[in-house]
Amino acid sequence: MQRKSGDRASRETRRTFLKSTGALAAGASWMGAVSRPAHAESLAVSGGAKAVTCPEKDHRDAYRWPLYGEEEQKALLQLAAAPGYGPLALFERDWKKYTGSPYVTNFCNGTSALTSMFFALNLPPGSEIMVPSYTFFATIVPMRLFGLVPVFVDVHPRTLNFDLEDAKRRLTENTKAVLPVHWIGLPCDVDQIGQWAGQKGLIVLEDAAHAHGAELQGKKMGTWGRMAIFSFQASKPLPAIEGGMGMYQEREDCERATTFGHYDLPDSFPEASPYRKYSGTGLGAKFRMHPMSAVLARCQLRGLDKRNADGAAQVRRLNDRLLQLPGLYEQSSGRSDMKRNYYAHNMLFVDEKLSGMSRDACVRALQAEGVHTSAYGYRLQHKCALYREAAWWHHLPAIPDLPGSEKANATAVPLPYFTRDVPELCDQYVKAFEKVWARRKQLT
């Protein structure tokens, strides 16, 4: 279970910290992970020595990804010596067992799995699907191929996940489905989303492209909705260079999605299947996963839970110290009944009022100290040109104001997600943050 690290828990730890250190707000020093007090050293942005002294090559290697070894190399050589498509069925079997999903189908990437999922919905043109704007294009753009209309929903600026309250305000008579995204491995409140969707007669879908192994109430992400997808692209927690998976609770959805992307699989369907007759032609595309991707994915799956647990533990060792600083938060829902994984970033947020400095000034100072970070801003889909041009849509999507998404982009400060155990580098990151916070008035 995830430790309590949401807003309430963060406020409590900050209160305890401030009470014990007294004059922090007035600029007093405190001891961090290193022996010298933060106030004793000038900021690097003002000419002082850097807090992060790890050599750049080792620094970047600390979050190198993907990590393949002898097992993957051996498996790829075996496939090259005896080429075939057998690994696809083997990976489907392994993934089905791991997730507990009744039906799964391999795809060449997450985008093709999403496209096939939208086809499987078999909804009439003009049907609306609620989806966050704060997502990769693939969660939304393939909708247009089937006359579906995205309804852009805001995200909560501290979770980066689907804002159910905002969705409730945007419901129309044409809304047929909701599609939350578990952003960088943090599970959405899909139990609450599902309860509301059930009351309104809506289909629940999941984009779990970042959430390999994540759970809510002991149940894997990707198994909460009627259909879901995963991506195994090279940066994902389960990297296969490219690859995807569709997951289905109902046989007919699986058969329809499979027939759209696989011309060769319908003859494996039961005799009574309405899609069996399309074997040899399929219904649209060839979206089969490459066997080498399946081989890599099978190898990586065997170590997924341990990698996730080790990575989350290291994030906690770092963040539990950083979150003592006023005005600094992490991406968290504060729920204790979920288990998250991490993907690409350890996302933090700076509250400019409570921290006493701007996000941009904070980032510049941290960068000068040697921290690998940036003033993060994710591309918001509703601001892209595609959604304003009627030529591409059955019904042109409405372009809303999404203040939560804007706030997330105005406050986010990503740290690397370290993929190796690097306690010394974590200590240096803590020192860098403490230096910046101790002298933050100089940055105002």
Secondary structure, DSSP 8 states (H G I E B T S, - for coil): -----SHHHHHHHHHHHHHHH-GGGGT-----SSSS-GGGS--GGGT---S--S-HHHHHHTT------HHHHHHHHHHHHS--SHHHHHHHHHHHHHHT-SEEEEESSHHHHHHHHHHHH---TT-EEEEESSS-GGGTGGGGGGT-EEEEE-B-TTT-SB-HHHHHHH--TTEEEE--B-GGG----HHHHHHHHHHHT-EEEEE-TT-TT-EETTEETTSSSSEEEEE--TTSSS--SS-EEEEESSHHHHHHHHHHH-SSSGGGS-TT-TTGGGTTT-SS------HHHHHHHHHHHHTHHHHHHHHHHHHHHHHHHHTTSTTEEES----SSEE----SEEEEEE-HHHHTS-HHHHHHHHHHTT----------GGGSGGGG-GGG-SS-------HHHHHHHHHEEEEE---S--HHHHHHHHHHHHHHHHTGGGG-
